[in-house]
Amino acid sequence: MDAATKFVQIIDIETDRMEEMRALVQEADQRLAGRAGGPAHRLVLEDRNQPGRFLVLIEFDSYDEAMRNSADPETSRMAEQLASLCTRPPAFTDCDVREMTELK
């Protein structure tokens, strides 16, 4: 596997407390601004067919960056806080990016 392969973690969550989750994430973003490593991009999708279901795609520059981020105690604390706002445990899918194309 190429060490430069981008990595995306998809987190499938259900919550009726998305505004509280958003506030926690924004607070963490401000606290961790300028820190080396960590996520490169985050995309939050809301399922139109299942109210309260969201898919969060978090892109990292590499799998190794993602694992360093996961091992950070700050990340673990935030993940626990976010999970406590979910109506079921989050489901995680780990993906290597094989292709990315800008269409516009």
DSSP file (Angstrom, degrees, kcal/mol; ACC not computed):
  #  RESIDUE AA STRUCTURE BP1 BP2  ACC     N-H-->O    O-->H-N    N-H-->O    O-->H-N    TCO  KAPPA ALPHA  PHI   PSI    X-CA   Y-CA   Z-CA
    1    1 A M              0   0    0      0, 0.0     2,-0.2     0, 0.0     0, 0.0   0.000 360.0 360.0 360.0 135.7    0.0    0.0    0.0
    2    2 A D    >   -     0   0    0      1,-0.1     3,-1.8     2,-0.1     0, 0.0  -0.501 360.0-140.3 -68.1 128.1    1.3    3.5   -0.9
    3    3 A A  T 3  S+     0   0    0      1,-0.3    61,-0.2    -2,-0.2    60,-0.2   0.726 101.2  58.8 -63.1 -21.1    2.1    5.5    2.2
    4    4 A A  T 3  S+     0   0    0     58,-0.1    -1,-0.3    59,-0.1     2,-0.2   0.379  74.8 127.0 -91.3   4.9    0.6    8.6    0.6
    5    5 A T    <   -     0   0    0     -3,-1.8    58,-0.5     1,-0.1    93,-0.1  -0.448  62.3-124.5 -64.7 125.4   -2.8    7.0    0.1
    6    6 A K        -     0   0    0     91,-0.3    91,-2.6    -2,-0.2     2,-0.4  -0.332  24.7-147.8 -66.7 155.7   -5.5    9.2    1.6
    7    7 A F  E     -AB  60  96A   0     53,-2.0    53,-3.2    89,-0.2     2,-0.4  -0.979  10.9-166.3-131.4 138.2   -7.7    7.6    4.2
    8    8 A V  E     -AB  59  95A   0     87,-3.0    87,-2.7    -2,-0.4     2,-0.5  -0.991   5.8-159.0-128.1 132.2  -11.4    8.3    5.0
    9    9 A Q  E     -AB  58  94A   0     49,-2.5    49,-2.6    -2,-0.4     2,-0.5  -0.943   9.7-155.6-106.7 130.0  -13.3    7.1    8.0
   10   10 A I  E     -AB  57  93A   0     83,-3.1    83,-2.3    -2,-0.5     2,-0.6  -0.921   6.2-164.6-105.8 124.6  -17.1    7.0    7.6
   11   11 A I  E     -AB  56  92A   0     45,-2.8    45,-2.6    -2,-0.5     2,-0.7  -0.950   4.2-157.9-114.0 118.9  -19.0    7.3   10.9
   12   12 A D  E     +AB  55  91A   0     79,-3.0    79,-2.1    -2,-0.6     2,-0.3  -0.856  24.7 170.5 -98.2 114.4  -22.7    6.4   10.7
   13   13 A I  E     -A   54   0A   0     41,-2.9    41,-2.9    -2,-0.7     2,-0.4  -0.879  28.3-155.3-127.3 156.9  -24.6    8.0   13.5
   14   14 A E  E     +A   53   0A   0     74,-0.5    73,-2.8    -2,-0.3    74,-0.7  -1.000  31.8 147.7-127.3 130.7  -28.2    8.5   14.7
   15   15 A T        -     0   0    0     37,-2.7     3,-0.2    -2,-0.4    71,-0.1  -0.991  44.6-159.1-157.7 152.1  -29.0   11.4   16.9
   16   16 A D  S    S+     0   0    0     69,-0.5     3,-0.1    -2,-0.3    70,-0.1   0.092  94.1  68.1-112.4  17.0  -31.8   13.9   17.7
   17   17 A R     >  +     0   0    0     68,-0.4     4,-1.9    35,-0.1     3,-0.4  -0.223  53.7 137.9-128.1  41.6  -29.1   16.2   19.3
   18   18 A M  H  > S+     0   0    0      1,-0.2     4,-3.0     2,-0.2     5,-0.2   0.847  70.2  57.3 -62.0 -36.0  -27.1   17.2   16.2
   19   19 A E  H  > S+     0   0    0      1,-0.2     4,-2.1     2,-0.2    -1,-0.2   0.896 107.6  48.1 -63.7 -38.0  -26.9   20.9   17.3
   20   20 A E  H  > S+     0   0    0     -3,-0.4     4,-2.0     2,-0.2    -1,-0.2   0.899 112.6  49.3 -65.9 -40.1  -25.2   19.8   20.6
   21   21 A M  H  X S+     0   0    0     -4,-1.9     4,-2.4     1,-0.2    -2,-0.2   0.930 109.6  51.4 -63.4 -45.1  -22.8   17.5   18.6
   22   22 A R  H  X S+     0   0    0     -4,-3.0     4,-2.7     1,-0.2     5,-0.2   0.901 108.5  51.8 -59.3 -42.2  -22.0   20.4   16.2
   23   23 A A  H  X S+     0   0    0     -4,-2.1     4,-2.2     2,-0.2    -1,-0.2   0.906 109.6  49.6 -62.7 -42.3  -21.2   22.7   19.1
   24   24 A L  H  X S+     0   0    0     -4,-2.0     4,-2.2     2,-0.2    -2,-0.2   0.917 112.7  47.1 -61.7 -43.5  -18.8   20.1   20.6
   25   25 A V  H  X S+     0   0    0     -4,-2.4     4,-2.8     2,-0.2    -2,-0.2   0.909 111.5  50.1 -66.9 -42.2  -17.0   19.6   17.3
   26   26 A Q  H  X S+     0   0    0     -4,-2.7     4,-2.1     2,-0.2    -1,-0.2   0.900 110.3  50.8 -63.4 -39.7  -16.7   23.4   16.7
   27   27 A E  H  X S+     0   0    0     -4,-2.2     4,-2.3    -5,-0.2    -1,-0.2   0.928 112.3  46.5 -62.5 -44.8  -15.3   23.8   20.2
   28   28 A A  H  X S+     0   0    0     -4,-2.2     4,-2.5     2,-0.2    -2,-0.2   0.899 108.8  55.6 -64.8 -40.6  -12.7   21.1   19.6
   29   29 A D  H  X S+     0   0    0     -4,-2.8     4,-0.5     1,-0.2    -1,-0.2   0.919 111.0  44.8 -57.0 -44.3  -11.9   22.6   16.1
   30   30 A Q  H >< S+     0   0    0     -4,-2.1     3,-0.7     1,-0.2    -1,-0.2   0.908 113.8  49.2 -66.6 -42.4  -11.1   25.9   17.8
   31   31 A R  H 3< S+     0   0    0     -4,-2.3    -1,-0.2     1,-0.2    -2,-0.2   0.854 118.5  39.0 -65.1 -35.8   -9.1   24.2   20.6
   32   32 A L  H >< S+     0   0    0     -4,-2.5     3,-2.2    -5,-0.2    -1,-0.2   0.352  81.7 135.9-100.8   5.8   -7.0   22.1   18.2
   33   33 A A  T << S+     0   0    0     -3,-0.7     3,-0.1    -4,-0.5    -3,-0.1  -0.274  74.5  18.6 -56.1 134.9   -6.6   24.7   15.4
   34   34 A G  T 3  S+     0   0    0      1,-0.3    -1,-0.3     0, 0.0     2,-0.2   0.354  88.7 139.7  86.0  -6.5   -3.0   24.7   14.2
   35   35 A R    <   -     0   0    0     -3,-2.2    -1,-0.3     1,-0.1     2,-0.1  -0.495  57.7-113.2 -70.9 138.3   -2.2   21.3   15.6
   36   36 A A  S    S+     0   0    0     -2,-0.2    -1,-0.1    -3,-0.1     2,-0.1  -0.414  81.3   5.6 -69.3 146.7   -0.1   19.2   13.2
   37   37 A G  S    S+     0   0    0      1,-0.1    29,-0.1    -2,-0.1    28,-0.1  -0.381  78.8 112.1  78.1-158.8   -1.8   16.1   11.8
   38   38 A G  S    S-     0   0    0     27,-0.3    23,-0.4    -2,-0.1    -1,-0.1  -0.210  75.9 -18.5  81.2-176.6   -5.5   15.4   12.4
   39   39 A P        -     0   0    0      0, 0.0    21,-0.3     0, 0.0     3,-0.1  -0.267  43.5-161.9 -65.4 146.4   -8.3   15.4    9.8
   40   40 A A  S    S+     0   0    0     19,-3.6     2,-0.3     1,-0.3    20,-0.2   0.791  75.9   4.7 -93.0 -37.1   -7.8   17.2    6.5
   41   41 A H  E     -C   59   0A   0     18,-1.4    18,-2.5     2,-0.0     2,-0.4  -0.982  58.0-160.1-146.3 153.9  -11.5   17.5    5.7
   42   42 A R  E     -C   58   0A   0     -2,-0.3     2,-0.4    16,-0.2    16,-0.2  -0.997   6.4-173.8-137.0 134.1  -14.9   16.6    7.2
   43   43 A L  E     -C   57   0A   0     14,-2.6    14,-3.2    -2,-0.4     2,-0.5  -0.996   7.6-160.5-128.3 125.6  -18.2   16.2    5.4
   44   44 A V  E     -C   56   0A   0     -2,-0.4     2,-0.4    12,-0.2    12,-0.2  -0.935   9.9-171.1-110.8 122.8  -21.5   15.7    7.2
   45   45 A L  E     -C   55   0A   0     10,-3.2    10,-2.4    -2,-0.5     2,-0.5  -0.915  11.6-149.4-114.2 137.9  -24.3   14.2    5.3
   46   46 A E  E     -C   54   0A   0     -2,-0.4     2,-0.5     8,-0.2     8,-0.2  -0.927  22.1-123.9-107.5 129.6  -27.9   13.9    6.5
   47   47 A D        -     0   0    0      6,-2.6     3,-0.4    -2,-0.5     6,-0.3  -0.577  15.2-159.3 -72.1 118.0  -30.0   10.9    5.3
   48   48 A R  S    S+     0   0    0     -2,-0.5    -1,-0.2     1,-0.2    -2,-0.0   0.767  91.2  47.4 -69.0 -24.7  -33.1   12.3    3.6
   49   49 A N  S    S+     0   0    0      1,-0.2    -1,-0.2     4,-0.0    -2,-0.1   0.608 114.0  44.7 -95.4 -13.5  -34.9    9.0    4.0
   50   50 A Q  S >  S-     0   0    0     -3,-0.4     3,-2.0     3,-0.2    -3,-0.3  -0.813  83.1-141.5-132.6  92.9  -34.1    8.4    7.7
   51   51 A P  T 3  S+     0   0    0      0, 0.0     3,-0.1     0, 0.0    -3,-0.1  -0.226  87.3  22.9 -54.0 137.5  -34.5   11.4    9.9
   52   52 A G  T 3  S+     0   0    0      1,-0.3   -37,-2.7    -5,-0.1     2,-0.5   0.447  94.5 118.3  85.3  -0.2  -31.8   11.7   12.5
   53   53 A R  E <   +A   14   0A   0     -3,-2.0    -6,-2.6    -6,-0.3     2,-0.3  -0.873  38.5 177.3-103.4 133.0  -29.3    9.6   10.6
   54   54 A F  E     -AC  13  46A   0    -41,-2.9   -41,-2.9    -2,-0.5     2,-0.5  -0.967  22.7-150.8-133.2 147.1  -26.0   11.2    9.5
   55   55 A L  E     -AC  12  45A   0    -10,-2.4   -10,-3.2    -2,-0.3     2,-0.6  -0.987  14.1-163.0-115.2 125.6  -22.9   10.0    7.8
   56   56 A V  E     -AC  11  44A   0    -45,-2.6   -45,-2.8    -2,-0.5     2,-0.6  -0.946   1.1-162.9-111.9 119.2  -19.7   11.8    8.7
   57   57 A L  E     -AC  10  43A   0    -14,-3.2   -14,-2.6    -2,-0.6     2,-0.6  -0.904   5.8-171.4-103.5 121.6  -16.8   11.4    6.3
   58   58 A I  E     -AC   9  42A   0    -49,-2.6   -49,-2.5    -2,-0.6     2,-0.4  -0.958   7.6-155.9-118.3 117.7  -13.5   12.4    7.8
   59   59 A E  E     -AC   8  41A   0    -18,-2.5   -19,-3.6    -2,-0.6   -18,-1.4  -0.760  10.0-174.1 -97.4 136.5  -10.5   12.5    5.4
   60   60 A F  E     -A    7   0A   0    -53,-3.2   -53,-2.0    -2,-0.4     3,-0.1  -0.884  36.0-119.7-121.6 156.0   -6.9   12.2    6.6
   61   61 A D  S    S-     0   0    0    -23,-0.4     2,-0.3    -2,-0.3     3,-0.1   0.758  94.3  -7.4 -66.7 -23.2   -3.7   12.5    4.6
   62   62 A S     >  -     0   0    0    -56,-0.1     4,-1.8   -55,-0.1   -55,-0.2  -0.981  69.6-104.5-162.4 165.6   -2.9    8.9    5.4
   63   63 A Y  H  > S+     0   0    0    -58,-0.5     4,-2.4    -2,-0.3     5,-0.2   0.898 120.6  56.4 -60.9 -41.7   -3.9    5.9    7.4
   64   64 A D  H  > S+     0   0    0      1,-0.2     4,-2.3   -61,-0.2    -1,-0.2   0.895 105.3  50.6 -60.4 -41.2   -1.0    6.6    9.8
   65   65 A E  H  > S+     0   0    0      1,-0.2     4,-2.4     2,-0.2   -27,-0.3   0.917 110.0  51.0 -60.6 -43.0   -2.3   10.2   10.4
   66   66 A A  H  X S+     0   0    0     -4,-1.8     4,-2.6     1,-0.2    -2,-0.2   0.904 110.1  48.6 -61.9 -41.9   -5.7    8.7   11.2
   67   67 A M  H  X S+     0   0    0     -4,-2.4     4,-1.8     2,-0.2    -1,-0.2   0.876 110.5  50.8 -69.0 -36.6   -4.3    6.2   13.7
   68   68 A R  H  X S+     0   0    0     -4,-2.3     4,-0.6     2,-0.2    -1,-0.2   0.916 112.1  48.2 -63.6 -41.6   -2.2    9.0   15.4
   69   69 A N  H >< S+     0   0    0     -4,-2.4     3,-1.0     1,-0.2     6,-0.3   0.917 110.4  51.1 -63.5 -43.5   -5.3   11.1   15.7
   70   70 A S  H 3< S+     0   0    0     -4,-2.6    -1,-0.2     1,-0.2    -2,-0.2   0.837 107.4  53.8 -63.5 -32.7   -7.3    8.1   17.1
   71   71 A A  H 3< S+     0   0    0     -4,-1.8    -1,-0.2    -5,-0.2    -2,-0.2   0.614  83.8 106.5 -78.5 -11.8   -4.6    7.5   19.7
   72   72 A D  S XX S-     0   0    0     -3,-1.0     4,-1.9    -4,-0.6     3,-0.6  -0.533  70.2-140.6 -70.9 125.7   -4.8   11.1   20.9
   73   73 A P  H 3> S+     0   0    0      0, 0.0     4,-2.4     0, 0.0     5,-0.2   0.836 102.5  58.7 -56.3 -33.7   -6.6   11.2   24.3
   74   74 A E  H 3> S+     0   0    0      1,-0.2     4,-2.2     2,-0.2     5,-0.2   0.904 105.5  49.0 -61.9 -41.2   -8.4   14.4   23.2
   75   75 A T  H <> S+     0   0    0     -3,-0.6     4,-2.7    -6,-0.3    -1,-0.2   0.909 110.3  51.1 -64.2 -42.4   -9.9   12.6   20.3
   76   76 A S  H  X S+     0   0    0     -4,-1.9     4,-2.1     2,-0.2    -2,-0.2   0.908 109.9  49.3 -62.6 -42.4  -11.0    9.7   22.6
   77   77 A R  H  X S+     0   0    0     -4,-2.4     4,-2.2     1,-0.2    -1,-0.2   0.930 112.9  46.7 -62.5 -45.0  -12.7   12.2   25.0
   78   78 A M  H  X S+     0   0    0     -4,-2.2     4,-2.8     1,-0.2     5,-0.2   0.913 110.4  52.9 -65.3 -40.8  -14.5   13.9   22.2
   79   79 A A  H  X S+     0   0    0     -4,-2.7     4,-2.6     1,-0.2    -1,-0.2   0.895 109.5  49.5 -61.3 -39.9  -15.6   10.6   20.6
   80   80 A E  H  X S+     0   0    0     -4,-2.1     4,-1.7     2,-0.2    -1,-0.2   0.914 111.6  48.5 -65.0 -42.7  -17.1    9.5   24.0
   81   81 A Q  H  X S+     0   0    0     -4,-2.2     4,-0.5     2,-0.2    -2,-0.2   0.924 113.9  46.5 -63.3 -43.7  -18.9   12.8   24.4
   82   82 A L  H >< S+     0   0    0     -4,-2.8     3,-1.4     1,-0.2     4,-0.3   0.915 109.8  53.3 -65.5 -42.5  -20.3   12.6   20.8
   83   83 A A  H >< S+     0   0    0     -4,-2.6     3,-1.5     1,-0.3    -1,-0.2   0.840 100.8  61.5 -62.0 -32.6  -21.3    8.9   21.3
   84   84 A S  H 3< S+     0   0    0     -4,-1.7    -1,-0.3     1,-0.3    -2,-0.2   0.705 101.6  53.7 -67.5 -17.5  -23.3    9.9   24.4
   85   85 A L  T << S+     0   0    0     -3,-1.4   -69,-0.5    -4,-0.5   -68,-0.4   0.431  92.3  96.3 -93.8  -0.9  -25.5   12.1   22.2
   86   86 A C  S <  S-     0   0    0     -3,-1.5   -71,-0.3    -4,-0.3   -73,-0.0  -0.568  70.5-141.0 -89.9 153.6  -26.3    9.3   19.8
   87   87 A T  S    S+     0   0    0    -73,-2.8   -72,-0.2    -2,-0.2    -1,-0.1   0.538  92.6  15.7 -89.0  -8.3  -29.5    7.2   20.0
   88   88 A R  S    S-     0   0    0    -74,-0.7   -74,-0.5    -5,-0.1    -1,-0.2  -0.960 103.3 -78.1-151.9 159.3  -27.4    4.1   19.0
   89   89 A P        -     0   0    0      0, 0.0    -2,-0.1     0, 0.0    -5,-0.0  -0.327  55.4-106.3 -60.4 140.6  -23.7    3.4   19.0
   90   90 A P        -     0   0    0      0, 0.0     2,-0.4     0, 0.0   -77,-0.2  -0.319  27.8-138.6 -63.6 150.0  -21.9    4.9   16.0
   91   91 A A  E     -B   12   0A   0    -79,-2.1   -79,-3.0    -3,-0.1     2,-0.4  -0.944  16.3-152.3-112.1 135.6  -20.7    2.5   13.3
   92   92 A F  E     -B   11   0A   0     -2,-0.4     2,-0.4   -81,-0.2   -81,-0.2  -0.886  13.2-174.5-114.2 137.7  -17.3    3.0   11.7
   93   93 A T  E     -B   10   0A   0    -83,-2.3   -83,-3.1    -2,-0.4     2,-0.5  -0.996  13.3-152.6-128.6 125.5  -16.1    2.1    8.2
   94   94 A D  E     -B    9   0A   0     -2,-0.4     2,-0.4   -85,-0.2   -85,-0.2  -0.853  19.2-178.8-102.1 130.7  -12.4    2.7    7.3
   95   95 A C  E     -B    8   0A   0    -87,-2.7   -87,-3.0    -2,-0.5     2,-0.5  -0.982  26.5-142.1-134.7 137.4  -11.6    3.3    3.6
   96   96 A D  E     -B    7   0A   0     -2,-0.4     2,-0.5   -89,-0.2   -89,-0.2  -0.836  35.0-119.8 -88.5 134.5   -8.5    3.9    1.5
   97   97 A V        +     0   0    0    -91,-2.6   -91,-0.3    -2,-0.5     3,-0.1  -0.655  36.1 173.3 -77.7 121.3   -9.2    6.5   -1.1
   98   98 A R        +     0   0    0     -2,-0.5     2,-0.3     1,-0.4    -1,-0.2   0.714  66.0   6.9 -99.7 -28.0   -8.6    4.8   -4.5
   99   99 A E        -     0   0    0      2,-0.0     2,-0.4     0, 0.0    -1,-0.4  -0.970  53.7-178.8-157.6 140.3   -9.8    7.6   -6.8
  100  100 A M        -     0   0    0     -2,-0.3     2,-0.4    -3,-0.1    -3,-0.0  -0.966  11.6-177.7-141.7 124.1  -10.9   11.2   -6.4
  101  101 A T        -     0   0    0     -2,-0.4     2,-0.6     0, 0.0    -2,-0.0  -0.985  22.5-140.9-128.3 127.0  -12.1   13.3   -9.4
  102  102 A E        -     0   0    0     -2,-0.4    -2,-0.0     1,-0.1     0, 0.0  -0.766  18.6-176.4 -81.1 123.3  -13.2   16.9   -9.5
  103  103 A L              0   0    0     -2,-0.6    -1,-0.1     1,-0.1     0, 0.0   0.630 360.0 360.0 -99.5 -16.5  -16.1   17.1  -11.9
  104  104 A K              0   0    0      0, 0.0    -1,-0.1     0, 0.0    -2,-0.1   0.319 360.0 360.0-137.0 360.0  -16.7   20.8  -11.8
